Amino acid sequence: MDKTITACIDDSEYASAVCDAAAWASRRLTAPMSILHVIDNHAEPGVSDASGQIGLGTREHLLEELASLDEQRAKLAQEQGRLMLRAAQERAREAGVADATTRLRNGALVEALVEIEDSIRLLVLGKRGTNADAAREHLGSNLERAIRSLHCPILITPPGFGAPKRVLIAFDGSRTALRMIERIATSPLLQEAECHIVFVGQDSEALAEQLATAGRHLADACAEVHTQTLTGEIETTLRDYQQRHDIDLLVMGAYGHSRIRHLLIGSTTTEMIRHATIPLLILR
């Protein structure tokens, strides 16, 4: 079975952008699209035991009422999930993906994603979920856990998504980074885009050769290729470059030994995602 472009939606403002981004990737990669909604069984607050405070008859009646309410909530959550999936499916159809499939699952989001990871070619997530909308300076725990737990490529999108025309690739000169460049070069996802390969750190002859090699790999895949070496703090330097050059997609790799690796296990990546106003693609 072909691996899918999996759009993970909820009822937040990011759902439409997630669907649009997944439809774009599905068309570019000629890959099937799947839309996933996970119902969190633990979203509702628990009920405390009040048996020592109320009479037996009252307690039994209360427990019956609570059980009925829980059943109603579960049914409503299922119906809401089905409605969201149908709406997302229709949006995908309007975007040119006529046969997007849907999945409705119960449980914790990240655990559900881990279970189906083998079927995912690219996972598309919103920058924040339903419960994180009010906390603009904080990332949802589900997003951070997904980045740490999954090994598939992850595309993270802000509330709006448009097909990227100018792409910034964060490069650290490692073999892992060169393999990431090779993956990009052989994938139709970013073909015809203007690609900027940017290294933040100390320049050297070896680095210049690595950047030149990376540029050659992308020469046939991208409309234009630019290489650049900059100094400064990684997150702010990349963000400033993105704004100056009107970049509309940032690509980062899960590097094994560089400062950029801290995005996935520390501060840099978290800061990049937190402050990003454009989609961010994380490759392993």
Secondary structure, DSSP 8 states (H G I E B T S, - for coil): ---EEEEE--SSTTHHHHHHHHHHHHHHHT--EEEEEEE-TT-S------TTTS-HHHHHHHHHHHHHHHHHHHHHHHHHHHHHHHHHHHHHHHTT-TT-EEEEEES-HHHHHHHHGGGEEEEEEESS-GGGTT-TTS--HHHHHHHHH--S-EEEE-S-----SEEEEEE-SSHHHHHHHHHHHH-STTTTSEEEEEEES---HHHHHHHHHHHHHHHTTSSEEEEEEE-S-HHHHHHHHHHHTT--EEEEE--SSSGGGHHHHSHHHHHHHHH-SS-EEEE-
